[in-house]
Amino acid sequence: MGPRSRSTLTKGPFRAIPTALGGDLGLSAKASGPTRVEIGNVITRTTTYLNGREQTMATITPTRTSGTAETRTHDDVVTSVGARRTLAALRLATGFIFLWAFLDKTFGLGYSTPSENAWVNGGAPSQGFLNSPAVIGPFQGFFQGIASPVTDVLFMLGMLGVGAAVMLGIGTRVAAVAGTAIMLMMWAAEWPLQSGSTNPLVDYHIVYALALILVAFAAGGDTWGLGRWWKSLPLVQKNRWLV
């Protein structure tokens, strides 16, 4: 007998599921019974006939509905418990660096910022840095030219936003982009390529930026953070860049 084949098409966003068996071995096939849909799978019952005997086989086909993105957790990316905890500690430490800069410059806690230079007392956090001797190199004029109360607000909001997001483990992708941009601008302002710097390429700004990127890509907010809860929110599910 010649080859015979049939296929069953599932409705909706699922792919066609072949149910054909046949050819010179005398096999014929047809789909029997309803198609069941489970989470992530389409299950099709297939009845086959071999030499007149009826056999039933279930075919399981993984599927993904349109508009649904797979959410990877920290456990999927970093399989070692010790490594996950180490990355969480790195996340907390890096976030605290940004958050502490905001707190110290806002309230003048007496470490890098004396009380009289606190932002709440009329200090100018970014202007004080941009107009200081620490800013050198070919972009010195640019950075001194943009120094203003606007840069004070943007800088302090950046420190607060990045620090809080990273420590909480939420919005780590946005925090990584914003924090890396701040670090690269500060790297360019201090211009370590000039003679006399400790390292002409990799300084603490680059290390902080790489730490932020690692936390974001390795889902570091899931351990000792609110990352899992954050990613379950409908808003974040629809806008994956907020992860």
C-alpha positions in Angstrom: 0.0 0.0 0.0 1.2 3.5 -0.7 2.2 5.9 2.1 -0.6 7.7 3.9 -0.3 10.6 6.3 -2.5 12.9 8.3 -1.6 15.8 10.6 -3.6 17.6 13.3 -3.3 21.3 13.7 -3.9 22.8 17.1 -5.7 26.1 17.4 -4.3 29.3 18.7 -0.5 30.1 18.9 0.5 26.5 18.9 2.5 24.8 16.1 1.3 22.0 13.9 1.7 18.6 15.5 2.4 15.8 13.0 0.6 12.6 13.8 1.5 10.7 10.6 3.0 7.2 10.6 2.9 5.2 7.5 4.7 4.0 4.4 5.7 0.6 3.3 5.4 -0.9 6.8 1.6 -0.8 6.5 1.1 1.8 9.2 -1.7 4.3 9.3 -2.4 7.0 11.9 -5.2 9.3 13.0 -5.7 11.7 15.9 -8.3 10.5 18.3 -9.8 12.2 21.3 -9.5 15.9 22.2 -6.1 17.6 22.4 -5.2 18.5 26.0 -3.2 21.7 26.8 -1.1 21.8 29.9 1.1 24.6 31.1 3.9 24.8 28.4 2.8 21.6 26.6 0.3 20.4 24.0 -0.6 16.7 24.5 -2.1 14.9 21.4 -3.4 11.3 21.5 -2.6 9.4 18.4 -4.1 6.1 17.4 -2.0 3.9 15.0 -2.7 0.7 13.2 -0.1 -2.0 12.8 -1.2 -5.1 10.9 -4.8 -4.4 11.9 -4.0 -3.9 15.6 -4.9 -0.6 17.2 -2.3 1.2 19.3 -2.5 4.6 21.1 0.4 7.0 21.6 0.5 10.4 23.4 2.7 13.1 21.9 3.9 16.0 24.1 5.0 19.1 22.3 6.4 22.0 24.3 4.8 25.3 23.4 5.0 29.0 24.3 2.0 31.3 24.0 2.6 34.5 22.2 3.4 37.5 24.3 4.7 35.4 27.2 8.4 35.7 27.9 10.3 33.1 29.9 11.5 34.4 33.3 14.8 33.1 34.4 15.6 33.0 38.1 18.9 33.2 40.0 18.7 29.4 40.5 18.7 28.9 36.7 21.6 31.1 36.0 23.8 30.4 39.0 23.5 26.8 40.1 25.8 26.9 43.2 24.2 28.0 46.5 27.5 29.5 47.6 28.0 31.4 44.4 24.4 32.8 44.6 25.1 34.0 48.1 28.4 35.5 47.1 26.8 37.3 44.3 24.1 38.6 46.6 26.8 39.9 49.0 28.5 41.7 46.0 25.1 43.2 45.1 24.5 44.5 48.5 28.0 45.9 48.8 27.9 47.6 45.4 24.4 49.0 46.1 25.5 50.4 49.4 28.4 52.3 47.8 25.9 54.2 45.7 23.4 54.7 48.5 26.1 55.8 51.0 27.3 58.4 48.5 23.8 59.8 48.4 23.4 59.8 52.2 26.8 61.3 53.0 26.4 64.1 50.4 22.8 64.8 51.3 23.3 65.1 55.1 27.0 65.7 55.5 27.7 62.8 57.7 31.3 63.9 58.2 33.1 61.4 56.1 33.8 62.6 52.5 31.3 65.4 53.0 31.5 67.8 56.1 28.2 69.0 57.6 28.5 72.5 56.2 28.8 71.1 52.6 25.7 68.9 52.9 23.2 69.2 50.1 20.5 70.0 52.7 22.6 72.9 53.9 23.1 74.4 50.5 26.0 72.3 49.3 26.5 71.4 45.6 27.4 67.8 45.3 28.1 67.5 41.6 29.3 71.1 41.1 31.8 70.6 43.9 33.3 67.6 42.1 33.1 68.9 38.5 34.8 72.2 39.4 37.5 70.5 41.6 41.1 69.8 40.6 40.2 66.1 40.4 38.6 66.7 37.0 41.4 66.7 34.4 42.0 65.5 30.8 40.5 66.5 27.5 36.9 66.7 28.8 37.7 69.1 31.7 36.1 72.0 29.9 32.9 70.0 29.1 32.4 68.8 32.6 33.0 72.2 34.2 30.6 73.7 31.6 27.7 71.5 32.6 28.1 71.9 36.3 24.9 73.4 37.6 22.1 72.8 40.1 20.5 70.5 37.5 23.5 68.2 37.5 23.3 68.2 41.3 19.7 66.9 41.2 20.5 64.4 38.4 23.6 63.1 40.2 21.9 62.7 43.5 18.8 61.0 42.1 21.1 58.6 40.2 23.0 57.7 43.4 19.7 57.2 45.3 18.0 55.3 42.5 20.8 52.9 41.7 21.7 52.3 45.3 18.2 51.5 46.4 17.3 49.4 43.4 20.5 47.3 43.6 20.2 46.8 47.4 16.6 45.7 47.1 17.3 43.5 44.0 14.7 45.2 41.8 15.0 46.9 38.5 18.6 45.7 38.3 18.8 46.1 34.5 17.8 49.8 34.6 20.1 50.3 37.6 23.0 48.7 35.7 22.5 51.0 32.7 22.2 54.1 34.8 25.0 53.2 37.2 27.4 52.3 34.3 26.7 55.6 32.6 27.5 57.5 35.8 30.6 55.5 36.4 31.9 56.0 32.8 31.3 59.7 33.0 33.2 59.9 36.3 36.0 57.8 34.7 36.2 60.3 31.8 36.1 63.2 34.2 39.1 61.9 36.3 40.8 60.7 33.1 43.1 57.9 34.4 44.8 57.7 31.0 46.9 60.6 32.1 50.4 60.0 33.5 50.4 59.6 37.3 47.2 57.5 37.7 47.2 54.2 39.5 45.9 52.3 36.5 45.3 53.9 33.1 42.4 51.7 32.1 40.7 49.8 35.0 40.0 51.8 38.1 37.2 51.5 40.7 34.7 53.1 38.4 35.1 50.3 35.9 34.9 47.7 38.6 31.7 49.1 40.0 30.2 49.2 36.5 31.1 45.5 35.9 29.6 44.5 39.2 26.3 46.2 38.3 26.3 44.4 34.9 27.0 41.1 36.5 24.2 41.5 39.1 21.7 42.3 36.3 22.6 39.5 33.9 22.9 36.9 36.7 19.6 37.7 38.3 21.5 38.6 41.4 18.4 40.2 43.0 16.7 36.9 43.6 18.9 35.9 46.6 18.6 38.1 49.7 16.5 40.5 47.7 13.1 41.2 46.2 13.9 40.1 42.7 11.5 37.1 42.5 8.6 39.1 43.7 9.5 42.0 41.4 9.6 39.9 38.3 6.2 38.4 39.1 4.4 41.8 38.9 2.2 42.2 35.8 3.9 45.5 34.9 7.3 43.8 34.9 6.0 40.8 33.0 4.8 43.0 30.2 7.9 45.3 30.2 10.9 42.9 30.5 13.4 45.8 30.5 12.2 46.6 34.0 13.6 43.3 35.3 
